Amino acid sequence: MLKMVDSLKDIVKDSDYIILKNGEIVESSGASLNISESMNLKVIHFIDKDTNINLVIDKDKVVHLEEIFYEIKSDVLININITCKENSKLEYLSFKKSENASNIRINVKTEIYEGAYIENKNITAILSDVLYNQEFDLLAENSKIDSLDIVINSSGKSQIFNFNTIHSVRNSSSEMHNYCISKNNSVIHMNTNGTILKGSNGTNLNQKTKGILLDETSQISANPWLVIDEYDCMASHGASIGAIDEEELYYLMSRGLTRENSERLIVEGFIHPFINELKDESVKSYSLDWIKKVL
């Protein structure tokens, strides 16, 4: 069994929780990743080898899940499979971090069934090179996903993120908003792909990407792509990349803030939609401390 560090003790106290090493439960309040009742759950991961993680939300269940990838070692492949069964609702907040690692690969595949809804919020703040693939499959009518992904790269390395949303049935809906923050000579490649298959009439798909460069040596590329094989649908995408607006900086600095603190305040504005959804103050504090460190 893992020796629990003090910060973890604060995070999991007085709650349903699971602590996993390489996808295997090493400590738990009695909960599991096959969730058959409505609940609030905290999940902590330690990863030091290739790992498969399977999360299943049973039909009609409402789940609020706060997840921390507390430690990810070098040269690992993490496969995460999420299934939301009929009429379930998942509020899924995932915080992925790593320090002093390299060659991290993460694949996330999410299947959403009839009447199911996922509110997905994810922050990736890994100090490493990363290849991250995420796929949302809307597999039945009235399935829906709202996704917010925030990528912070201050590692000085290149990170690649591929996000794919596939609508294969009618009357499904997806919203994807991605924010990329790059500094310290770092590179982010953000590829967003949306697919509406034939017969998926009544579908609504929307994707937006915004990139923020915090210095002149970092890079962000945003590559949106849509494949639409149905007339009766709505689909849109957009992308913008740039430095922080100088007028916003001037306004804050005129109120007495330094330029550095002004930049931090503006960047934190993009992060707070994730932070504000965290119900547990210890999880919120832990996440903010790490974000401040990497920024």
N, C-alpha and C positions, 0 to 999 in steps of 0.2 A: 504494500500500500504506500502511496505517495505520502511523504511528510508534508503536511499542509503548512504553507507559509502564512505569516500573520495576516497579510492583506487578503488572502483567500478566506480566512476565518471570518473576517468582517463581511465579505461578500455573500457567503452562503448561510450565515446565521439566521435563524428564525424563518426559514423558507424551505420550499421544496427545491432540491438541487441534485445534480449529478456531476461527479468528477470523473473524467475519462482519460485514460492513457492509451493512445493509438486506437481510439474507438472502443476500447473495452472499459466497462465501469469498474472503478477501483474504490469508489465511495459514493454513497447515495442516501438520500432521505427515504428511499423506498420507491422513488420515481424511476421511469425508464424512458427510452426514446421512442417506444411504441406507446403513444399517449392515447389512452382510452377514456379519459375523463377531462372535463374542463379544468384548467389550472393555470397558475403562474409558476414558471419554472426557470431556474438558473442552471446553465450548463458551462462547465469549465473544461477546456481541452489542454492536454500536454501531448505534443507530437514529436517523436524522434525517429520514426521510420514510416514507410508507406502505410497509409491508413484509409480504411473505408468507414464512413459514418452514415447510418441510415436513420432518418427521422420520419415517423409516420404519425399523422394526426387523424384519428378515427372520425367517422362521419358524425356530423352535428355537434362536434366539440369546439369550444372556444379556448384558445391557448395564447397566453402572453409568454414569450420565451426570450430571455436575455442570455446571450452567449458570449463567452470570452475565450479566444484562443490565447491562452496565457503564455505558452512557450511553443515555438516551432523551431526545430533544428534544421540543419542544412541537408540538402539533397533528399527531400521528401516529396512524395506525391500524395495529396489528400483528395480523396473522392467523397463528395457529400451528396447524398440522395435524399430529397425531401418529397414526401407524398402527402397531399391534402385531399382527403376523401370527401364524399358528397356533403355539401352544406356545412363544412367546417370553416372555421376562421382562425387564422394564425397571424398574430403580431410577432414578427421575427426580427430581433435586433441582434446583429452579430458584429463583434469587434475583433478584428484579426490583427495581431501584432507579432513582431519578432525582431530580435536584435542579434547582431554578430552571426548571421546565418547567410546561406547562399543557395541558389538553385531551388527555389520553392515553387512547386506547381500545385495549383488548386483547381479542381473541377467540381462545379456545383450544378446538379440537375434537379429541377423542380417540376413535379407533375401536379396539375390542378384539375380536379374533377368537378362534376356538375354542382353548381351553386356555391362552390368553395371560393374563399377570398383570402388572399395573402397580402398583408402590409409588410413589405420587406424593407428593412433599413440596415445598411451595412457600411462600416468604416474599415478600410484596409490601410494600415499605417505600418508597413513592414520595411525594415531597414535592410533590404536585400534586393537582388534581382528576382523578379516574379513573372510567372506565366499563369494567368487567371482566366478560366473559362466558365461562364455561367449561362445556363440555358433554362428558360421558362417555357414549359409546354402546357398550353391551355387545351385540354382534351375533351371538354364537354360543355354543353350550353350553360350560359350564365356564370362561367368561371371568370375570375377577375384577379389581377395583380396590380398593386401599386408599389413601385420599387424606387428607392433612393439609395444610390451608391456613392460614397465619398472616398476618393483615393488621395492619400497624402504620400508623396515620395520625396524624401530629403536624404536618400541614401547615397546619392551620387552615381546610382546605377540605373539600368533600363528596366522598366516594368511594362508588361503587355497585358491588356485587359480586353477580353472578347465577350460581349454580352449579346445573347441571341434570344429573341422572343418568337415563338411559333404558335400561330393561331390555326388550328386544324378543324374547328367546328364553328357554327354560327353563334351569334350573340355572345361573344366573349370580349373582354376588355383588358387592355394593358396600358399602364403609364410607367415610363422609365425616365428618371432624372438622374444624371451623373454629374458629379463635380470632381474635377481633378485639380490638385494643388501640387506644384512642383518647385523645388528649390535646391540649392547646393549642387548645381551642375547635374541634376537628375533628369530622366527622360520618362515620359508616360505616353504610351500608345493606347488610345481608347477606340475600340472598334465596336459599333453598335449595329446589330442586324435585326430587322423585323420582317417576318414572313407571314403573309395571309394566304392560306391555301384555297384552292377552288372549293366552293361550297361553304366558305366561312362568311356568309353574308350577315350583315348586321354587326360586324366586328368594328371595334374602335381601338386603334393603336396610336400611341403618341410617345415619341422619344426626344429628349433634349440633353445636350451635353454642354457644360461650361467649364473652360479651363482657365486657371489663374497661375500666372508665372510670377514668382516672387523674387527673381533675379534675372540678369541678362544672359546667364549661361545655361539655364535650364530649358527644357523643350517639352511641348505637349503636341501630339497629333490627334485629331478627332476625325473619325471616318464613319459617318452614318450611312446605312444602306438599307433600302427597302425592296422586298420582292413581293409583289401583289398580283394574285391570280384570281381576283374577284372584283366585280364592279360595285356591288352594293355594300360598301364599307367606308370607313374613314381612317386615314392614315397620315401621319405627319412626322417630320423629324427636323432637327436643327442643331447647330453646333456653333459655339463662339469661343475664342481663345484670346487672352490678352493679359496685360498687367492690371493691377488694381487702379481704378479710376483716380486720377490725380485730384479731381475736384472733391471726391469723397475724402481723400487724405487731407487736403487743405482744410476742409470743414472741421475734421476731427482735431487737426493740429492747431487750428485757431482757437479751440477750446482748451488748449493746454497740454494735449497729449504729444508724446514724441512720435516721430515717423514710424519707428519700430512698433510702438504700442498701438498706433493707429492701424497699421497693416494687420497686426494680430487681431484687433477687434473686428475688422472687416472679415477676415478669414473665419473667425469664430462664428460669424453670422451664418456661414454656410454649414457649419457643423452642428449648430444648435437644434435643427429639426430632428437630428438623431438623438442628441443628448436629452432633449426635453421629453422624449418618449420613454426614457429609462425611469422605471418606477422606484428602483432602489438607489438610495443616496450613495451607498458605498460603491456600487457599480459605476454610477455617474462620476464620482470623484476619481476612481481608478482610471476611467477612460480619459477624463480631462487631463489628468496628470501626464499620461503618456502622450496625448496629442500636443500638449505644451512642450514636451521634451523634443518631439520630432520636428516641431515648427520652430 
